Each structure stands twice: as structure tokens, then as C-alpha cells.
Amino acid sequence: MIVTDIKIGKKNQILIYADGQYLVSMSAEAFSKSKLKRGSYIDEQLLDSITKSADFYKAKEKALNILSYRSHSKKELIDKIKRSFGEDCAQETIKKLESIGLLNDKEFAANYARQLIEVKRYGIKRIKIELAKKGINPEIISEIVENINIDEYSNLECIINKKNMKNLKNQKEKNRALAYLTRLGYSWSQICSALKLGEK
């Protein structure tokens, strides 16, 4: 195939035409590195390399756009990128973002755990579950949890007061309260103590 035309498309994408037909689009950065020009010969091997390079730059742009809205864990970002560009491209993109400091699971986990404590008042057990859902490495979770500054009893008291759980009238209300607070990550003993269920 011979490159017959090069045009600028939407969002400043460079459109490459070969043998009179559209072939591939890429970012200006990817195009610059490809060194393509009118008259360049493209065989299957070169086309595959160009396509992978173009996808990588598109994936990187997509990832940066996603991160501009909120921080993500590595797993979250991989899952979103691979939907459009495949596993290999997603992994390469994440590796690049990690290398330049734009993606850091330990930093993400610490900030996310703090948010769960301050906003949702989750207990340690629930925080561990939520971090695991984000794909955070168990070793990082353990490290984050060990360094968390949290007064679980104070948080539990705050929830109980906010939800008017101080004066539970019957067993059904007690069971409902126990189930709710357990889901938030508090232990049975913590809940019973805070609700004074063991007192007569």
C-alpha cells in the first residue's frame, strides 16, 4: 500500500489514506513518530505497528480524560480502557501513566479510604471490602488499614444518632439496625455496645 493522502480530521486527528482509501487515524503525536508521508510504502507489518501505536495514543488520551473527572485505581482504569482498545493496549497505557506518576494505587487507596470514613462513616471491615472491589492489592490494603486514623466507635455513635437508633422499640427494629450497621463494616460487639443491647 502507498500513502496517497494525509488530512486533518475532527479533534485534530490525522487521517491516513492509502491507495486512495481511508486507512487509519492517529493523534498528531503518533503521526509525528510514525514518520509517514505521501508516497510512503506500508506493508502488513508496518500497518500493524502503526495501528497499535495509534490505539495507544488514543487510549492514553481517553485515560487522561477519565482521570480529569476523578482519580481511579489501576484496575478501574484498565477495565474502562480495554473496552475500546483491548487488554494489551490498556496494560501498556496504565504502565505509561504509572511511570509518569499519574496513576498510583497506594495514593488512590489512601484517599478513597479517607473518603469512606469521613463521608460514609464506614468501619474498617467495609473499607477493606470497598478497596478490594477497586482491585487494590491486598498488601496495599493492609498497609492503608494499619495507618488509618479512625475512631470507629465515634463514627458508629454518629450514625446511630443520625438514624435515631437510640431507642429501638422491638426486636424487629433491633434486627434491622444490626443488619444495617453490620453492612457498614462494624462488628457485632461494637454495635451491641453502641446500641447498649446487652444492658437491661
PyMOL commands that set and color helices and strands:
alter all, ss='L'
color gray80, all
select helices_A, chain A and resi 10-12+28-34+44-69+74-85+87-99+105-118+124-133+138-146+152-162+171-183+188-195
alter helices_A, ss='H'
color red, helices_A
select strands_A, chain A and resi 3-8+14-18+21-26
alter strands_A, ss='S'
color yellow, strands_A
deselect
rebuild
show_as cartoon
